[in-house]
Amino acid sequence: MGAGSGHRLGRAFGWLWWSYGTSALGTWLAFGALPLIAIRVLEAGPAEVAALASVGAAVGAAVAVPLGPWVEFRRKRPVLIAMDLVRCAALLTVPAAYALGVLTFLQLLLVSVAVAAADITFRAASGAYLKSLLPAGDLLVANARLESTAWTTTIIGPPLGGAAIGLLGPVVTVAADAVSHLLSALGIRAIGGHEPRPAQRPGDGARMRAGDLLDGWRYVLADAVLRPLFFNTALFNGLVMAVQPLLAVLMLGRLGFAPWQYGLAFALPSIGGLLGSRLAGPLVARFGQREVLVGAGALRALWPVGLAFVGPGTGGLVLVMGVEFGLILCCGVFNPVQATCRLRLTAADRVARTLSAWAVTTKASTALLTAVWGVLGTLLGPRAAIALAGVLLLTTPLLLPRDRRRPAVASAVEPPAA
């Protein structure tokens, strides 16, 4: 069993965990569905597929900027439910338009914008809610369980989604994703109980001020541990995600892999993420938070360059799965430790703004780098662009925290009591 697997976190966390797993499964069932619809239904090329990911994420991040401060001074459960319902409604427009024969590339862009903005807002609210729900000593256990669930759904979702796409088409999986968000909203509503209203500013209640838009960034950039983690996350995630549309074009187009093979190439390696999330707590207990952050953060950067060498047939499929397994194993260790460090170092009245700023920056950097790599993929070819991203990823460990003197670096993540 994983670290903390017998540690009880209560009924409220149980419903939150269930809701997270349900929506995560729906998301992975629809893995790559919008790009696949763009490629197969609307006959989009590499630049358009990259634009679908980049423009949607960029505009969605811009829309979400004022939502972080807005969420900070409101009860989080109603916000979580509302964002689930927004994602459900936006995604349902795709199968509806497809059935009526009026689906367009512009609609796919608008759906991606709405989903991206709702995702960022949901993450900000859920992080703040989790911190208020559990004592600090339980946060690593909770984050490890959420990370483990994320990788479990990654194992299950893409093969099922690939099979559904092969039999029924990609639009069906988009509908399934929409339903998963509806079920998630119902699960969060089932938590029940009374959530206290967050503290408000004296004199102006919960009204948002212009200066609040930058509060999250100010808080992150002023912290010696959060600042390097922030830049590392933005660059690493941006480069990893930037090559995904190009890899889809390469594997599904030029190399002739079937959709189920493409899904399998990312599903089986996710066992590494499940294993990594189970190891996070024991590794922190034995080696310390800083060592785990730096070690896992550096190791995860070594793998993506291998994707540039993928070829056709079984050998190419095995190569992708091997690279993804190593990458995901390291991410499975790194992610819950980083998430716990971030929550514990952030003041309770700044969590939503800080997490919103973090997610907005990650989305924006991903959008920018995806757009750039879409152009590079058109000019240089997908394989060369993937190789360039892999080489740049080798530099990201330089942005990890290295300050041994600050006590918070060592104590931001403490192993929970058994």
C-alpha positions in Angstrom: 0.0 0.0 0.0 1.1 3.6 -0.6 2.1 6.0 2.0 -0.8 7.1 4.1 -3.1 4.6 2.4 -4.6 3.7 5.8 -4.7 7.3 6.9 -8.4 8.5 7.3 -9.0 12.0 6.0 -12.8 12.2 6.6 -16.1 12.1 4.8 -15.7 15.5 3.2 -12.4 14.7 1.6 -13.8 11.4 0.5 -16.5 13.1 -1.6 -13.9 15.6 -2.9 -11.7 12.7 -3.9 -14.5 10.9 -5.6 -15.5 14.0 -7.5 -11.9 14.6 -8.6 -11.6 11.0 -9.8 -14.8 11.1 -11.7 -14.0 14.3 -13.7 -10.4 13.1 -14.2 -11.7 9.8 -15.7 -14.0 11.8 -18.1 -11.1 14.0 -19.1 -8.9 11.1 -20.0 -11.7 9.3 -21.8 -11.7 12.4 -24.1 -7.9 12.5 -24.2 -7.0 14.2 -27.5 -10.6 14.3 -28.6 -10.8 17.9 -29.7 -7.6 17.8 -31.7 -8.8 14.5 -33.3 -12.1 16.1 -34.2 -10.2 19.0 -35.7 -8.0 16.6 -37.7 -10.6 14.0 -38.8 -13.8 16.0 -39.0 -12.6 19.5 -39.9 -9.4 18.4 -41.7 -7.2 20.7 -39.7 -3.4 20.7 -40.2 -0.5 21.0 -37.7 -0.8 24.7 -37.3 -4.5 24.6 -36.7 -4.2 21.8 -34.2 -1.5 23.7 -32.3 -3.7 26.8 -32.4 -6.6 24.9 -30.9 -4.4 24.1 -27.8 -2.5 27.4 -27.7 -5.2 30.0 -28.4 -7.8 28.3 -26.3 -5.4 28.1 -23.3 -4.2 31.6 -23.7 -7.6 33.3 -23.9 -8.9 31.0 -21.2 -6.0 32.1 -18.9 -6.7 35.7 -19.6 -10.4 35.2 -18.8 -9.4 33.5 -15.5 -7.1 36.3 -14.3 -9.8 38.3 -12.4 -11.5 35.1 -11.2 -8.7 34.2 -8.7 -9.2 37.3 -6.6 -12.9 36.9 -7.0 -12.8 33.3 -5.7 -10.6 34.3 -2.7 -13.4 36.0 -0.8 -16.2 33.6 -1.6 -17.1 30.1 -0.3 -15.3 27.6 -2.4 -17.8 24.8 -2.7 -20.4 26.8 -4.8 -17.5 28.0 -7.0 -16.4 24.4 -7.6 -19.9 23.3 -8.5 -20.4 26.3 -10.8 -17.1 25.6 -12.7 -18.0 21.9 -13.1 -21.4 23.0 -14.6 -19.6 25.5 -16.9 -17.3 22.8 -18.3 -20.3 20.4 -18.7 -22.3 22.9 -20.7 -19.4 24.0 -22.9 -18.5 20.4 -23.8 -22.0 19.4 -24.5 -22.2 22.0 -27.3 -19.7 19.9 -29.4 -21.8 16.7 -29.8 -24.9 18.9 -30.3 -23.3 20.9 -33.1 -21.8 17.8 -34.7 -25.3 16.1 -34.7 -26.8 19.2 -36.4 -23.9 19.4 -38.9 -22.9 22.9 -37.9 -19.6 22.2 -36.0 -16.8 24.6 -36.8 -13.2 25.2 -35.9 -14.3 28.5 -34.2 -16.6 26.6 -31.9 -13.9 24.2 -30.9 -11.7 27.2 -30.0 -14.5 28.8 -27.9 -15.1 25.5 -26.1 -11.4 25.2 -25.3 -11.4 28.8 -23.9 -14.4 28.1 -21.6 -13.0 24.9 -20.4 -9.5 26.4 -19.8 -10.9 29.3 -17.8 -13.1 27.0 -15.7 -10.2 24.6 -15.1 -8.0 27.4 -13.7 -10.8 28.7 -11.5 -11.6 25.2 -10.3 -8.0 24.5 -9.4 -7.7 27.7 -7.4 -10.9 27.1 -5.5 -10.1 23.4 -4.9 -6.7 24.1 -3.5 -8.0 26.7 -1.1 -10.8 24.4 -0.1 -8.4 21.5 0.5 -6.2 23.6 2.7 -9.2 24.6 4.8 -10.5 21.1 5.0 -7.4 19.3 6.3 -4.7 19.9 8.8 -1.3 20.7 7.4 0.1 17.3 8.4 -2.5 15.6 6.2 -1.9 17.6 3.0 0.9 15.3 1.6 -1.3 12.2 2.1 -4.2 14.0 0.4 -2.1 15.3 -2.5 -0.5 11.9 -3.0 -4.0 10.3 -3.2 -5.2 12.8 -5.7 -2.0 12.3 -7.8 -2.5 8.5 -7.6 -6.1 8.9 -8.7 -5.0 11.1 -11.6 -2.6 8.4 -12.9 -5.1 5.6 -12.3 -7.6 7.4 -14.5 -4.9 8.0 -17.0 -4.3 4.2 -17.2 -8.0 3.4 -17.6 -9.3 6.4 -19.6 -7.2 6.6 -22.8 -7.7 2.9 -23.8 -11.4 3.1 -23.2 -11.6 6.4 -24.9 -9.5 5.1 -27.8 -11.8 2.1 -28.2 -14.9 4.4 -28.0 -13.4 6.7 -30.6 -12.7 3.7 -32.9 -16.2 2.4 -32.6 -18.3 5.6 -32.2 -16.1 8.5 -33.0 -14.4 11.2 -30.9 -17.6 13.2 -30.3 -18.9 10.5 -28.0 -16.0 10.8 -25.6 -16.5 14.6 -25.4 -20.1 13.9 -24.2 -18.7 11.5 -21.7 -16.3 14.1 -20.4 -19.3 16.6 -20.0 -21.2 14.0 -18.0 -18.2 13.4 -15.7 -18.2 17.1 -14.7 -21.9 16.9 -13.9 -21.2 13.9 -11.7 -18.3 15.8 -10.1 -20.6 18.7 -9.3 -23.1 16.4 -7.6 -20.3 14.8 -5.6 -19.1 18.2 -4.3 -22.7 19.1 -3.4 -23.0 15.9 -1.4 -20.2 17.1 0.9 -22.8 19.1 2.7 -22.1 20.9 5.9 -21.6 24.6 6.5 -18.6 26.3 4.9 -17.6 29.5 6.7 -17.5 32.6 4.7 -13.8 33.7 4.1 -12.5 36.7 5.9 -13.3 39.9 4.0 -11.3 43.1 3.7 -12.3 45.8 6.2 -14.5 48.5 4.7 -15.2 47.1 1.2 -16.5 43.6 1.8 -15.6 41.2 -1.0 -15.3 43.8 -3.7 -12.3 43.3 -6.0 -9.8 46.0 -6.5 -7.5 46.5 -9.5 -4.4 45.7 -7.5 -5.8 42.3 -6.5 -5.2 41.0 -10.0 -1.5 40.9 -9.4 -1.5 39.8 -5.7 -0.9 36.1 -6.5 2.1 36.8 -8.6 3.5 39.2 -6.0 3.2 36.6 -3.3 4.9 33.9 -5.4 7.7 36.1 -6.6 8.5 37.3 -3.0 9.0 33.8 -1.7 12.5 32.2 -2.1 11.0 28.6 -2.5 7.9 29.3 -4.4 9.6 31.6 -7.0 12.0 29.0 -8.5 9.2 26.3 -8.4 6.9 28.7 -10.2 9.4 29.3 -13.1 10.4 25.6 -13.3 6.7 24.5 -13.5 5.8 27.1 -16.2 8.8 26.2 -18.4 8.7 22.4 -17.9 4.9 22.0 -18.3 4.9 24.4 -21.3 7.6 22.5 -23.2 6.1 19.1 -22.4 2.7 20.1 -23.5 3.9 22.0 -26.6 5.0 18.8 -28.3 1.8 16.9 -27.7 0.0 18.2 -30.8 3.1 17.6 -32.9 3.4 14.1 -31.5 -0.3 13.5 -32.3 0.2 14.6 -35.9 3.4 12.5 -36.2 1.9 9.3 -34.7 -1.7 9.5 -36.0 -0.7 10.9 -39.3 2.8 10.2 -40.7 3.6 7.0 -38.7 0.1 5.6 -39.2 -0.7 4.6 -35.6 -4.4 3.8 -34.8 -6.2 5.9 -32.2 -6.2 3.0 -29.8 -2.4 2.6 -30.1 -2.0 6.3 -29.5 -4.1 6.0 -26.3 -2.2 2.9 -25.2 1.1 4.7 -25.6 0.1 7.1 -22.9 -2.1 4.9 -20.8 0.3 2.0 -19.8 3.2 4.3 -18.8 0.9 6.0 -16.4 1.5 3.0 -14.1 4.7 4.9 -13.4 2.7 7.9 -12.1 0.7 5.6 -9.8 4.0 4.1 -8.5 5.6 7.5 -8.1 2.7 9.0 -6.1 2.9 6.0 -3.7 6.6 6.6 -3.2 6.4 10.4 -2.6 5.6 10.2 1.1 8.2 7.6 2.0 10.9 9.4 0.0 10.2 12.7 1.7 10.3 10.9 5.1 13.6 9.4 4.3 15.5 12.0 2.3 13.7 15.3 2.9 11.6 17.6 0.8 14.3 19.6 -0.9 16.2 16.5 -2.0 13.0 14.9 -3.4 12.0 18.1 -5.2 15.4 18.6 -6.8 16.1 15.0 -7.5 12.7 14.1 -9.1 12.5 17.5 -10.8 15.9 16.9 -12.4 15.2 13.3 -13.4 11.9 14.1 -15.1 13.7 16.5 -17.5 15.9 13.8 -18.9 13.2 11.8 -20.7 11.2 13.9 -23.3 14.1 14.2 -25.8 13.6 10.5 -26.5 10.3 11.2 -28.2 12.1 12.6 -31.2 13.3 9.1 -32.1 9.8 7.5 -32.4 9.4 5.3 -35.5 6.6 3.2 -37.0 5.4 -0.1 -35.7 5.9 -2.0 -32.5 9.4 -0.6 -31.9 8.1 3.0 -32.1 5.2 2.2 -29.7 7.6 0.6 -27.2 9.9 3.6 -27.4 7.1 6.1 -26.6 5.9 4.0 -23.7 9.4 3.7 -22.2 10.0 7.4 -22.4 6.6 8.2 -21.0 7.0 5.7 -18.2 10.3 7.3 -17.0 8.9 10.8 -17.3 5.6 10.0 -15.5 7.3 8.1 -12.7 9.4 11.2 -11.9 6.4 13.5 -12.2 4.4 11.2 -9.9 6.9 11.7 -7.2 7.5 15.4 -7.8 3.9 16.7 -8.2 2.3 15.9 -4.8 5.4 17.1 -3.0 5.4 20.3 -4.9 1.7 20.8 -4.4 2.0 20.2 -0.7 4.9 22.6 -0.4 3.0 25.3 -2.3 -0.1 24.9 0.0 1.9 25.0 3.2 4.0 28.0 2.2 1.0 30.0 1.1 -1.1 32.0 3.7 -4.7 30.8 4.0 -6.1 34.2 2.7 -3.8 34.0 -0.4 -4.3 30.5 -1.6 -6.9 31.1 -4.3 -5.0 34.1 -5.7 -1.7 32.3 -5.6 -3.0 29.1 -7.2 -4.9 31.1 -9.8 -1.7 33.1 -10.7 0.2 29.8 -10.9 -2.3 28.1 -13.2 -2.8 31.2 -15.4 1.0 31.5 -15.9 1.3 27.8 -16.6 -1.6 27.9 -19.1 -0.3 31.0 -20.8 3.3 29.7 -21.1 1.9 26.4 -22.4 -0.2 28.3 -24.9 2.7 30.5 -26.0 5.1 27.6 -26.4 2.5 25.4 -28.1 1.9 28.2 -30.7 5.7 28.6 -31.2 6.2 24.8 -31.6 3.2 24.7 -34.0 5.1 27.1 -36.2 8.4 25.2 -35.7 6.6 21.9 -36.5 5.4 23.4 -39.8 8.9 24.8 -40.7 11.2 22.1 -39.4 8.9 19.1 -39.2 7.3 17.6 -36.1 10.3 15.4 -35.3 12.9 18.2 -35.2 10.6 20.4 -33.2 10.1 17.6 -30.6 13.9 17.2 -30.4 14.4 20.9 -29.8 11.9 20.9 -26.9 13.6 17.9 -25.4 17.0 19.6 -25.4 15.6 22.8 -23.8 13.9 20.7 -21.1 17.3 19.5 -20.0 18.0 23.0 -18.7 14.9 23.2 -16.4 16.5 21.7 -13.3 18.5 24.9 -13.1 15.3 26.6 -11.9 14.7 24.3 -9.0 15.0 25.6 -5.4 18.5 25.4 -4.0 18.4 27.5 -0.8 19.4 25.2 2.1 19.4 28.0 4.7 15.7 28.8 4.9 14.0 26.6 7.5 10.8 26.5 5.5 12.6 24.7 2.7 13.1 21.7 4.9 9.8 21.8 6.8 7.3 22.8 4.1 6.4 19.2 3.7 6.6 17.0 6.8 5.6 13.4 6.8 2.2 12.9 8.5 1.9 10.9 11.7 1.0 7.3 11.2 
